[in-house]
Amino acid sequence: MQRSVVLLAATLSGASSLALANEPIRIGVIASYSGAYADYGRQINNGIALYLKENNSLLAGKPVTLIRKDTSGADPALAARHARELATVDKVAAIVGLDFSPNALAIAPIATQAKLPVIVMNAAAAAIPAKSPYIARVSFTVSQVSAPMGDWAAAQGLKNAVTLVADYGPGMDAEKAFTERFKAAGGSVTESLRAPLSNPDFAPFVQKIKDLKPQAAFFFLPSGEQPTALLKVWQERGLEAAGVKLIATGEATDDSFLPSQGDLALGLVTTHHYSYAHPSDANRRYVAAYEAEFGKSLRPSYMSVAAYDGMNALGKALEKTSGSLDGDKIMEALRGLTFESPRGPIMIDAETRDIVQTVYVRKVEKIDGQLVNREFERFDAVR
């Protein structure tokens, strides 16, 4: 029976044993290929495509067929339907991709029932891998990049802050992680503000922060137009001049959107796990290959890197199983897997199946005429 790998949710079917020598491994990709978040799918698709090009379109020596499924953003019901079809109709070997946490959470029961490995390439809610033993994550968690900001902010002498997050799972994770670490280091959070995920108006939130007069404001919003909208209101209302330091997670200055943000983003300090300007040979090679293949109009972002790494992880796992597509064997092969990514060294934790990686403190600067997230401090092996 032909097996497939589903890209974008990250699960592998455990029903088959060895793929026939010339039989393609079908890979299903669940991502946003249309609508407001189409760039998410584009980044994920590009990372996958670049890995396959560099490896002659093979995983562990077997040809690959991709099956793409579009969710157009956060649509858990549609994601679950896609996963069901991939598992039962397309008979995939794995699901990879998954840009939104509600979508990843929605397919977890399907992954468990079908014993289908899922490799999460973006969705960042902390609880996702715990929802199914067939889910592994190669991207990040919002908590993972928010907690170090609490430590860093306190180390700068900041004593009080306000948080502003998108009102959904990852936003709650960001709020909780930053607040706990900032308080543990001696700081206090005077107000916790939550903006609606869809069509938020940031003006009243920014005015509230201005009225509260904290030393700092920490925010988390999904990558895209929302961070730019917030930065614009922040500047218009004169918060910087009022002495409120703005800090955030790396979604605020996503490399693929940073050039369009312009000087609004200059000086913003964020914590995240990847920068287009990360100074390693592996990243320089990755950026050069990405730009040669896809041009320079859309920079590679943390999503493309996670997709590239996800395919690398799946390939390494299949090598360890000697080509077996058995879901249990693949998940066992993913546990404890380590390799060098364009972002730095990464590991899939053997117990949690979640990512362990370096989190960087970065500042938006203009270098050689380009806005970049320049890394200047780091937290190693963050779980």
C-alpha positions as CSV (number, residue, x, y, z in Angstrom):
1,M,0.0,0.0,0.0
2,Q,1.4,3.4,-0.9
3,R,2.2,5.7,2.0
4,S,2.4,9.4,2.1
5,V,3.9,12.0,4.3
6,V,1.6,14.9,5.1
7,L,3.4,18.2,5.3
8,L,2.4,20.8,7.8
9,A,0.8,19.0,10.7
10,A,3.7,16.6,11.3
11,T,2.4,13.0,11.7
12,L,3.5,9.7,10.3
13,S,1.3,6.6,9.7
14,G,2.5,3.6,11.5
15,A,0.6,1.0,9.6
16,S,3.2,0.2,7.0
17,S,6.6,-1.4,7.4
18,L,9.0,-0.8,4.5
19,A,8.4,1.3,1.5
20,L,9.0,-0.4,-1.8
21,A,12.3,0.7,-3.4
22,N,10.8,3.0,-6.0
23,E,7.5,3.8,-4.4
24,P,7.2,7.5,-3.5
25,I,6.7,8.5,0.1
26,R,3.6,10.7,0.0
27,I,4.0,13.8,2.2
28,G,0.9,15.8,3.1
29,V,1.3,19.5,3.9
30,I,-1.3,21.3,5.9
31,A,-0.8,25.1,5.9
32,S,-2.2,28.5,4.9
33,Y,-1.8,28.9,1.2
34,S,-4.4,31.5,0.7
35,G,-6.0,34.4,2.6
36,A,-4.3,36.9,5.0
37,Y,-1.7,34.3,6.1
38,A,-0.7,33.0,2.7
39,D,2.9,34.0,3.4
40,Y,3.0,31.4,6.2
41,G,2.3,28.6,3.7
42,R,4.7,30.1,1.2
43,Q,7.6,30.1,3.8
44,I,6.8,26.6,4.9
45,N,6.5,25.4,1.3
46,N,9.8,27.1,0.4
47,G,11.7,25.5,3.3
48,I,10.4,22.1,2.3
49,A,11.2,22.6,-1.4
50,L,14.7,23.8,-0.6
51,Y,15.5,20.7,1.5
52,L,14.1,18.4,-1.2
53,K,16.1,20.2,-4.0
54,E,19.3,19.8,-2.0
55,N,18.6,16.1,-1.5
56,N,17.5,15.2,-5.0
57,S,13.8,15.0,-3.9
58,L,14.6,12.0,-1.8
59,L,14.0,11.1,1.9
60,A,16.2,8.3,3.1
61,G,16.8,7.4,-0.6
62,K,13.1,7.3,-1.5
63,P,11.3,9.7,-3.8
64,V,8.7,12.0,-2.3
65,T,5.2,13.1,-3.4
66,L,3.7,16.2,-1.6
67,I,0.0,16.5,-1.0
68,R,-0.8,20.1,0.1
69,K,-3.9,21.1,2.0
70,D,-4.9,24.7,2.5
71,T,-6.5,26.0,5.8
72,S,-6.3,29.8,5.0
73,G,-5.4,30.5,8.6
74,A,-6.7,29.1,11.9
75,D,-9.5,26.7,11.0
76,P,-9.4,23.7,13.3
77,A,-12.4,22.0,11.8
78,L,-10.9,22.2,8.3
79,A,-7.5,21.1,9.5
80,A,-9.1,18.0,11.1
81,R,-11.0,17.2,7.9
82,H,-7.8,17.5,5.9
83,A,-5.9,15.3,8.4
84,R,-8.6,12.7,8.2
85,E,-8.5,12.6,4.4
86,L,-4.7,12.4,4.4
87,A,-4.8,9.5,6.8
88,T,-7.7,7.5,5.4
89,V,-7.9,8.4,1.7
90,D,-4.3,9.4,0.8
91,K,-2.8,6.9,3.2
92,V,0.0,9.3,4.1
93,A,3.1,8.3,6.1
94,A,3.3,11.6,8.0
95,I,1.8,15.1,8.3
96,V,4.0,18.1,8.5
97,G,3.6,21.9,8.5
98,L,0.8,23.3,10.7
99,D,1.2,27.1,11.1
100,F,-1.6,27.7,13.6
101,S,-1.9,26.1,17.1
102,P,-5.6,25.5,16.9
103,N,-5.1,23.5,13.8
104,A,-2.3,21.4,15.3
105,L,-4.4,20.7,18.4
106,A,-7.4,19.7,16.3
107,I,-5.5,17.0,14.4
108,A,-3.9,15.4,17.5
109,P,-6.7,12.8,18.1
110,I,-6.5,11.8,14.4
111,A,-2.8,11.3,14.7
112,T,-3.2,9.1,17.7
113,Q,-5.9,7.0,16.2
114,A,-4.1,6.5,12.9
115,K,-0.6,6.2,14.6
116,L,0.4,8.9,12.1
117,P,3.5,11.0,12.9
118,V,3.1,14.7,12.8
119,I,6.0,17.2,12.6
120,V,5.0,20.6,13.7
121,M,6.8,23.3,11.7
122,N,5.4,26.4,13.3
123,A,2.4,26.1,15.7
124,A,3.8,27.2,19.0
125,A,1.2,26.6,21.8
126,A,3.0,24.8,24.6
127,A,0.5,22.0,25.0
128,I,0.6,20.6,21.4
129,P,3.1,17.6,21.7
130,A,1.4,16.4,24.9
131,K,-1.9,16.0,23.0
132,S,-0.6,13.0,21.1
133,P,2.4,10.6,21.3
134,Y,2.6,11.0,17.5
135,I,3.5,14.7,17.5
136,A,7.0,16.1,17.5
137,R,7.9,19.8,17.1
138,V,10.9,21.3,15.3
139,S,9.8,25.0,15.5
140,F,9.5,26.6,18.9
141,T,7.0,27.5,21.7
142,V,5.9,30.9,22.5
143,S,6.8,30.2,26.2
144,Q,10.3,29.2,25.1
145,V,11.0,32.6,23.6
146,S,9.0,34.7,26.1
147,A,10.5,33.4,29.3
148,P,14.1,34.6,28.4
149,M,12.7,38.1,27.8
150,G,11.5,38.2,31.4
151,D,15.0,37.3,32.6
152,W,16.6,39.8,30.2
153,A,14.2,42.7,31.0
154,A,14.8,42.3,34.8
155,A,18.6,42.2,34.2
156,Q,18.3,45.6,32.5
157,G,17.0,47.0,35.8
158,L,13.4,47.2,34.7
159,K,11.1,46.8,37.8
160,N,7.6,47.0,36.4
161,A,5.9,46.2,33.1
162,V,2.6,45.8,31.3
163,T,1.9,42.8,29.0
164,L,-0.2,43.0,25.8
165,V,-0.9,39.7,24.0
166,A,-3.3,38.3,21.4
167,D,-6.2,36.6,23.1
168,Y,-5.7,33.0,22.2
169,G,-3.6,30.0,23.4
170,P,-0.1,31.2,22.3
171,G,-0.9,34.7,23.7
172,M,-1.7,33.2,27.1
173,D,1.5,31.2,27.0
174,A,3.5,34.4,26.2
175,E,1.8,36.3,29.0
176,K,2.3,33.5,31.6
177,A,6.0,32.8,30.7
178,F,7.1,36.4,30.7
179,T,5.2,37.3,33.8
180,E,6.5,34.3,35.8
181,R,10.1,34.9,34.9
182,F,10.0,38.7,35.3
183,K,8.4,38.4,38.7
184,A,10.9,35.7,39.8
185,A,13.7,38.1,38.9
186,G,12.1,40.8,41.1
187,G,9.9,42.6,38.6
188,S,6.1,43.2,38.8
189,V,3.5,43.2,36.1
190,T,0.9,45.9,36.8
191,E,-1.6,45.0,34.1
192,S,-2.2,42.1,31.6
193,L,-4.0,43.3,28.5
194,R,-5.4,41.0,25.8
195,A,-6.3,42.0,22.3
196,P,-8.8,40.1,20.1
197,L,-7.0,37.8,17.6
198,S,-9.1,39.1,14.6
199,N,-9.1,42.8,13.6
200,P,-7.8,44.3,16.8
201,D,-7.8,48.1,17.3
202,F,-4.6,48.8,19.3
203,A,-5.3,52.5,20.0
204,P,-7.2,51.9,23.3
205,F,-4.6,49.4,24.5
206,V,-1.7,51.7,23.8
207,Q,-3.5,54.6,25.5
208,K,-4.1,52.4,28.5
209,I,-0.4,51.6,28.7
210,K,0.5,55.3,28.4
211,D,-1.9,56.1,31.3
212,L,-0.4,53.4,33.4
213,K,3.2,54.7,32.8
214,P,5.1,51.4,33.3
215,Q,8.8,51.2,32.7
216,A,8.3,48.6,29.9
217,A,5.6,46.9,27.9
218,F,6.0,43.4,26.6
219,F,3.8,42.2,23.7
220,F,3.1,39.1,21.7
221,L,1.1,39.2,18.4
222,P,1.2,36.7,15.5
223,S,3.6,37.5,12.6
224,G,2.2,39.8,9.9
225,E,0.3,43.0,9.8
226,Q,-0.7,43.2,13.5
227,P,2.8,44.0,15.0
228,T,3.2,46.7,12.3
229,A,-0.1,48.2,13.3
230,L,0.8,48.2,16.9
231,L,4.2,49.8,16.3
232,K,2.5,52.6,14.3
233,V,0.0,53.4,17.1
234,W,2.9,53.2,19.6
235,Q,4.8,55.9,17.7
236,E,1.7,58.1,17.1
237,R,0.8,58.1,20.7
238,G,4.4,59.0,21.8
239,L,5.1,56.1,24.1
240,E,8.8,56.0,23.4
241,A,9.1,59.7,24.2
242,A,7.1,59.0,27.4
243,G,9.8,56.6,28.5
244,V,8.0,53.3,28.1
245,K,10.4,50.7,26.7
246,L,8.8,48.3,24.2
247,I,10.0,44.7,24.1
248,A,8.5,41.6,22.4
249,T,8.9,38.2,21.0
250,G,10.4,37.7,17.5
251,E,7.0,37.5,15.7
252,A,7.0,41.3,16.1
253,T,9.9,41.7,13.7
254,D,9.5,38.5,11.5
255,D,12.3,38.7,8.9
256,S,9.8,38.3,6.0
257,F,7.9,41.4,7.1
258,L,10.7,43.5,8.7
259,P,11.7,45.3,5.4
260,S,8.1,46.6,5.0
261,Q,8.0,47.8,8.7
262,G,10.7,50.3,8.0
263,D,11.9,52.6,10.7
264,L,8.9,51.8,12.9
265,A,10.8,48.7,14.0
266,L,14.2,50.4,14.6
267,G,15.6,49.7,18.0
268,L,13.0,47.1,19.0
269,V,14.4,44.4,21.2
270,T,13.0,40.9,20.9
271,T,13.7,37.3,21.9
272,H,13.5,34.5,19.3
273,H,15.2,31.5,17.9
274,Y,16.2,32.6,14.4
275,S,17.3,35.7,12.6
276,Y,18.0,36.1,8.8
277,A,21.2,37.7,10.0
278,H,22.3,34.9,12.3
279,P,26.1,34.8,11.9
280,S,26.9,31.2,11.2
281,D,28.2,29.4,8.1
282,A,25.2,27.1,8.0
283,N,22.8,30.1,8.0
284,R,24.8,32.0,5.3
285,R,24.6,28.9,3.1
286,Y,20.9,28.6,3.8
287,V,20.1,32.2,3.0
288,A,22.2,32.1,-0.2
289,A,20.5,28.9,-1.4
290,Y,17.0,30.3,-0.5
291,E,17.6,33.6,-2.4
292,A,19.1,31.7,-5.4
293,E,16.0,29.6,-5.5
294,F,13.2,32.0,-4.6
295,G,14.7,35.5,-5.1
296,K,15.1,38.3,-2.6
297,S,11.5,39.7,-2.5
298,L,10.6,37.5,0.5
299,R,13.3,36.8,3.0
300,P,13.6,33.4,4.6
301,S,12.0,33.5,8.0
302,Y,11.9,31.2,11.1
303,M,9.0,29.3,9.4
304,S,11.0,28.4,6.4
305,V,13.9,27.3,8.6
306,A,11.6,25.1,10.7
307,A,10.1,23.5,7.5
308,Y,13.7,22.8,6.2
309,D,14.7,21.3,9.6
310,G,11.4,19.3,9.8
311,M,12.2,17.6,6.5
312,N,15.8,17.0,7.7
313,A,14.5,15.5,10.9
314,L,12.0,13.2,9.0
315,G,14.8,12.1,6.6
316,K,17.1,11.3,9.5
317,A,14.4,9.4,11.3
318,L,13.6,7.3,8.2
319,E,17.3,6.5,7.8
320,K,17.3,5.2,11.4
321,T,14.2,3.0,10.7
322,S,15.9,1.7,7.5
323,G,13.0,3.1,5.5
324,S,10.2,1.7,7.7
325,L,7.1,3.9,7.7
326,D,5.8,2.4,10.9
327,G,4.6,5.3,13.0
328,D,5.9,4.0,16.3
329,K,9.3,3.4,14.8
330,I,9.5,6.9,13.3
331,M,8.5,8.6,16.5
332,E,11.1,6.6,18.4
333,A,13.7,7.6,15.8
334,L,12.8,11.3,16.3
335,R,13.3,11.2,20.1
336,G,16.6,12.7,21.1
337,L,17.5,13.6,17.5
338,T,20.2,16.4,17.3
339,F,21.7,18.3,14.3
340,E,22.9,21.7,13.3
341,S,20.2,24.0,11.9
342,P,20.7,27.4,10.2
343,R,19.5,28.8,13.5
344,G,22.1,26.9,15.5
345,P,22.2,23.5,17.3
346,I,18.7,21.9,17.9
347,M,17.4,18.7,19.6
348,I,14.1,17.0,19.8
349,D,13.7,16.2,23.5
350,A,13.5,12.4,24.0
351,E,10.8,12.7,26.6
352,T,8.6,15.6,25.4
353,R,9.2,15.4,21.7
354,D,9.5,19.1,21.8
355,I,12.3,21.4,20.5
356,V,15.4,22.3,22.6
357,Q,17.4,25.3,21.1
358,T,19.1,28.6,21.6
359,V,17.0,31.7,22.2
360,Y,18.6,34.9,21.1
361,V,18.1,38.5,22.3
362,R,18.1,40.7,19.2
363,K,17.8,44.4,18.3
364,V,16.5,45.8,15.0
365,E,19.3,47.8,13.4
366,K,20.1,49.0,9.9
367,I,23.2,47.3,8.6
368,D,24.5,47.9,5.1
369,G,21.2,49.6,4.3
370,Q,19.1,46.6,5.5
371,L,16.9,46.3,8.5
372,V,17.9,43.1,10.4
373,N,17.5,41.5,13.8
374,R,21.0,41.6,15.2
375,E,21.6,39.0,17.8
376,F,23.6,40.3,20.8
377,E,22.9,37.9,23.7
378,R,21.8,34.3,23.9
379,F,20.2,31.7,26.2
380,D,21.5,28.2,25.3
381,A,19.6,24.9,25.2
382,V,16.3,26.4,26.2
383,R,13.5,23.8,26.7
